Amino acid sequence: MSQRIEAPDSLDDFPTPPWATRALIEHVIRDKSALAEITCLEPACGAGHMAKVLNEYFSEVHAADVSDYGYGQIRDFLSYPYSAGAYDWVITNPPFRLAEDFVLRAIDVARVGVAILARTVFLESAGRYRAIFEHSPPNVFAQFVERVPMVKGRLDKSATTATGYCWLIWQRQRAVVPSLVWIPPCRKVLERAGDYDAPKISAREPARVA
């Protein structure tokens, strides 16, 4: 079974299957009508697989990545001078080795909420507990009951994995009392025709701007 193991200097490009992003909206955030009026930043967009799905729900989706994958703007999320509250939501699947830094930065950049896709073992570090969870715990810990297979550098519909994943959500207007929810089996329902088509690379596909 596929394992997600990366070298320390890797770009950690493991594209998110589109159905896993839809699961966040359909089964965790749920309030789709509110999202249609607000903005979202995807700061580790890669080839745009997550950003394209977020465009199905948000009024505006701005996408960026530290490297050039042919989609979005080239920006280092951790050093680019985003202002506090620059976007309503920040939603991303960050490089695992930088996920803690992404969380702390995203909480500052987002006005409404932050959603981070992470391995379930992200919760196990004493260092992350002191840096994040002790004082800024997520409102919602949403565990996938189905596996979310990810393969380095590409989407693969037939891939398997032994790694568990979850969505961690911080929302400013919710009580800071962490709750556990399960994302039910939903892959078959949320997959769409064309989700696994190879991306076009003939020209840069920009982030959508109002």
N, C-alpha and C positions, 0 to 999 in steps of 0.2 A: 504494500500500500504506500501511496505517496507520502513522504515526510517533508515538512517545510523547515529546512535547515539551511542557513545562509552564512557565508563568510562575513567577518566583521566589516569589510569594506564594500560589500555588495550593495547594489541599488535596491535590492529587495523588491523586485517587480513581480508581484504575484497578483494578476488581475482578479477582481472580484466577479464571480458569476452574477449576471444581472438579476437573477431571481432572488439572490441574497439581499440585494439593495431594495428591491420591491418589498421584501418581507419586512424590512425596517418600517417602511411607510404603512403597509397594509395591516401589520399585526402589532406594531409597537407604538408608533406616533399616532396613526389612525386618522387624525383630523386633516384630511386631504383638502377640504375647502379652504382652511386657513393657509395652508402651504401655497396655494395658488395665487396668493397676494404678496408673498414675501420672497426674500433672496436667500441664496445658499452659496457657500464656497466649498469646493472640493480641492484641497491644496496638495494632494498627492495623486493626481489624476491619471498618470500613465498614459495609455492610449485612449482614455476617455470612457471606459466601460461603465464605471459608476456614474460619472457626470451625465452621460447620455440618459441613463435611467432617471436620475434626479430631475432632468429636464421634463420628464413626463408629469411631474408633480409641482415643481416650483415655478414662480413667475420668472425668475432669473437664476441661472446657475453660472457661476464664474469658476473656471477650472485652471489649475496651474500645477507645475511640477518642477522639481529642481533640475531635472534632465529633460532633453528634447525627445519626446515620444511621438511628435507630430500632431499633438492635440493640446489646446490650451496655451497659457502663457508660461514662460520659463522663469520661475521664481522659487527661491528657497523660503519655504514657509516660516522657518525658524529665524531667519534674518531679515526678511522683507519688512519694511516699516508699515504694516497694516495698522490702522488706528483702532483703538478700543471700540468694540461694537460696530465694526465695519460691515458685518453681514448679520442677517437674522440667524441663520444656521451655519455651522461648519460640520460637514459630514465627510468622512474619509476612512480609508483603510491604510493607515500609515505604515512606514517601515517599522518592523517589530522592535528593532534596537533603538529607534527614536520615538517610540509610541508615547513614552512618558512625557517627553518634551513637547510632542504634538498636542497632547491633552492640555497641558498647562498653557500653551500658546493659544489653543482654540478657545478655551474658557474666556480668555481676554478678548478675542476677536469677535466672538458671537454675542449677539444681543438676546437671542431667544434660547438657543439650545446647541448642544454639541452631541454628535453621535460618532463613536469610534468603533470600527470593526476590529476585533482583536482575538487572539487565541485565548481560550478560557484560562490558561495558566498565567495570563497577564495579572490576575488577581493575587498571585501567590508570593510576590516579592515583598520582603520587608522594606526595601528601599522605596518601592512605589507606594507602600502603605504610608510611610512617613512623608513622602513628597506630595501625594495626591489624596489617598483614601481617608487618612486620619482627619483631615480638615475640609476636603472637598470631595466627598464621596459622590458617585453617580446616583441620580434619582432612580434609575432603572437598570437592572442587569438582565438582559434578555438573551437567554441561552437557546441556540438552535438545537432542536432534537434530531434533526437530520444533519449529516455531515455536509460541510461546504468545501468541496474539493477545489484547490487552487494549485496551479502549475506555473513554474517560473517562466515569465515572458509571454504567456499566451493563455487564452481560454481553451479548455478541453472538456467537452460535454461528457466524455467517457471516463474522466479521471476519477480516482478514488483517494481517500485520505484517512489517516488515523487521528488527525488533529481536530479537536473541538473548537468551535468559534462561538462568539457571542457579540452582541451589540451592547456597548456601554453608553448611556444617555445621561447628559446633564441638562436640566431645564431650569431656567432662572425662576419661573413662576410656580414651580412645584415645591412642595415641602421636601426638605433635605432628609428624607427618611428612605433609605435604599429599599427597593422592592425587587423581588425576583419574579420574572415571568418567563414562560417558555414559548418559543416560536414554534407553532405546530408544524407538522409535515405540510409543506406547501410548494415544494419545488415544481411538481407537475402542473400545478395550477398557475404558477407565476412565471413560468418560462414562456417566451414569445418566439415566434418565427423570426429568424435573423439574429437572435441573441449571440450565436456563436460564429457568425460570419466573420471572415478575416477583415480587419479594418482597411480602408483605403489609405494608401500612403503616398499618393501622387501629389497631394498638397496638404498644408497644415489646416487642420479643422479648428477654428478658434473657439474659445469659450463664448457662450452666448452673452450678449450685453444688451441692456435695455436700450 
